[in-house]
Amino acid sequence: MFGLGMPEIIIIVVLILLLFGGRKIPELMRGVGKGVRSFKEGLNEVEKSVNIDEPAPEKEQKEKKSES
């Protein structure tokens, strides 16, 4: 996982607890979750718009066969 071992992860968690305290962590994680969700929604919208603009490969193959 990103080259991090268990000791490094434990140190990072302890530092986060010391910096933000136990009460702020749920708010931080909620914000991170919302950010990830909006990022994924944006990616899905871009993917849909790209798929709409490009014709499906199956249709192209069928059209080529019918023209021949």
Backbone hydrogen bonds in HBPLUS format (Angstrom, degrees):
<---DONOR---> <-ACCEPTOR-->    atom                        ^
c    i                          cat <-CA-CA->   ^        H-A-AA   ^      H-
h    n   atom  resd res      DA  || num        DHA   H-A  angle D-A-AA Bond
n    s   type  num  typ     dist DA aas  dist angle  dist       angle   num
A0004-LEU N   A0001-MET O   3.08 MM   3  5.84 167.6  2.09 123.8 127.6     1
A0009-ILE N   A0005-GLY O   3.13 MM   4  6.41 159.0  2.18 153.0 159.1     2
A0010-ILE N   A0006-MET O   2.99 MM   4  6.19 160.2  2.03 155.7 160.6     3
A0011-ILE N   A0007-PRO O   3.03 MM   4  6.25 158.9  2.08 147.2 152.6     4
A0012-ILE N   A0008-GLU O   2.99 MM   4  6.23 158.8  2.04 148.0 153.6     5
A0013-VAL N   A0009-ILE O   2.97 MM   4  6.21 160.2  2.01 150.7 155.7     6
A0014-VAL N   A0010-ILE O   2.97 MM   4  6.18 161.6  2.00 151.8 156.6     7
A0015-LEU N   A0011-ILE O   2.94 MM   4  6.15 159.9  1.98 150.1 155.7     8
A0016-ILE N   A0012-ILE O   2.97 MM   4  6.21 157.0  2.02 149.0 155.1     9
A0017-LEU N   A0013-VAL O   2.95 MM   4  6.22 158.8  2.00 149.1 154.9    10
A0018-LEU N   A0014-VAL O   2.93 MM   4  6.19 156.2  1.99 149.9 156.4    11
A0019-LEU N   A0015-LEU O   2.87 MM   4  6.04 159.7  1.91 151.8 157.3    12
A0020-PHE N   A0016-ILE O   2.94 MM   4  5.90 171.8  1.94 154.5 157.0    13
A0021-GLY N   A0017-LEU O   2.85 MM   4  4.86 139.4  2.01 124.2 135.3    14
A0028-LEU N   A0024-LYS O   2.98 MM   4  6.27 157.2  2.03 154.9 162.2    15
A0029-MET N   A0025-ILE O   2.89 MM   4  6.10 167.9  1.90 161.8 163.9    16
A0030-ARG N   A0026-PRO O   2.92 MM   4  6.02 150.0  2.01 142.1 150.6    17
A0031-GLY N   A0027-GLU O   3.00 MM   4  6.23 157.1  2.05 146.0 151.7    18
A0032-VAL N   A0028-LEU O   2.91 MM   4  6.23 154.6  1.98 149.0 156.6    19
A0033-GLY N   A0029-MET O   2.85 MM   4  6.03 158.1  1.89 145.7 151.8    20
A0034-LYS N   A0030-ARG O   2.96 MM   4  6.23 156.8  2.02 148.8 154.5    21
A0035-GLY N   A0031-GLY O   2.97 MM   4  6.17 155.4  2.04 144.8 151.8    22
A0036-VAL N   A0032-VAL O   2.92 MM   4  6.17 159.4  1.96 153.1 158.2    23
A0037-ARG N   A0033-GLY O   2.93 MM   4  6.10 159.4  1.98 147.1 153.2    24
A0038-SER N   A0034-LYS O   2.94 MM   4  6.15 163.6  1.97 150.2 154.0    25
A0039-PHE N   A0035-GLY O   2.98 MM   4  6.13 150.8  2.07 143.4 151.8    26
A0040-LYS N   A0036-VAL O   2.95 MM   4  6.20 160.3  1.98 151.3 155.8    27
A0041-GLU N   A0037-ARG O   2.95 MM   4  6.20 157.8  2.00 149.8 156.2    28
A0042-GLY N   A0038-SER O   2.97 MM   4  6.14 154.8  2.04 142.6 149.2    29
A0043-LEU N   A0039-PHE O   2.97 MM   4  6.29 155.0  2.04 147.8 154.6    30
A0044-ASN N   A0040-LYS O   2.90 MM   4  6.17 156.9  1.96 150.1 156.4    31
A0045-GLU N   A0041-GLU O   2.97 MM   4  6.22 153.8  2.04 148.2 154.9    32
A0046-VAL N   A0042-GLY O   3.05 MM   4  6.31 161.2  2.09 150.2 154.7    33
A0047-GLU N   A0043-LEU O   2.89 MM   4  6.09 160.6  1.93 150.0 155.9    34
A0048-LYS N   A0044-ASN O   2.89 MM   4  6.09 156.7  1.94 147.3 153.4    35
A0049-SER N   A0045-GLU O   2.97 MM   4  6.21 159.4  2.01 148.3 153.8    36
A0050-VAL N   A0046-VAL O   2.96 MM   4  6.18 151.7  2.04 149.1 156.8    37
A0051-ASN N   A0047-GLU O   2.94 MM   4  6.14 158.3  1.99 147.7 153.9    38
A0052-ILE N   A0048-LYS O   2.93 MM   4  6.12 146.4  2.04 146.9 155.8    39
A0053-ASP N   A0049-SER O   3.19 MM   4  6.29 155.5  2.26 139.5 145.1    40
A0054-GLU N   A0050-VAL O   3.15 MM   4  6.34 149.4  2.25 148.6 155.8    41
A0060-GLU N   A0056-ALA O   3.35 MM   4  6.72 157.9  2.40 151.0 156.7    42
A0061-GLN N   A0057-PRO O   3.11 MM   4  6.37 158.6  2.16 149.6 154.6    43
A0062-LYS N   A0058-GLU O   3.03 MM   4  6.26 160.0  2.07 150.7 155.9    44
A0063-GLU N   A0059-LYS O   2.91 MM   4  6.10 156.1  1.97 150.2 156.8    45
A0064-LYS N   A0060-GLU O   3.00 MM   4  6.20 156.2  2.06 147.6 153.7    46
A0065-LYS N   A0061-GLN O   3.05 MM   4  6.26 155.5  2.11 146.3 152.6    47
A0066-SER N   A0062-LYS O   3.01 MM   4  6.20 154.8  2.07 146.0 152.6    48
A0067-GLU N   A0063-GLU O   3.06 MM   4  6.21 142.5  2.21 142.5 152.0    49
A0068-SER N   A0064-LYS O   3.25 MM   4  6.40 140.7  2.41 140.8 149.6    50
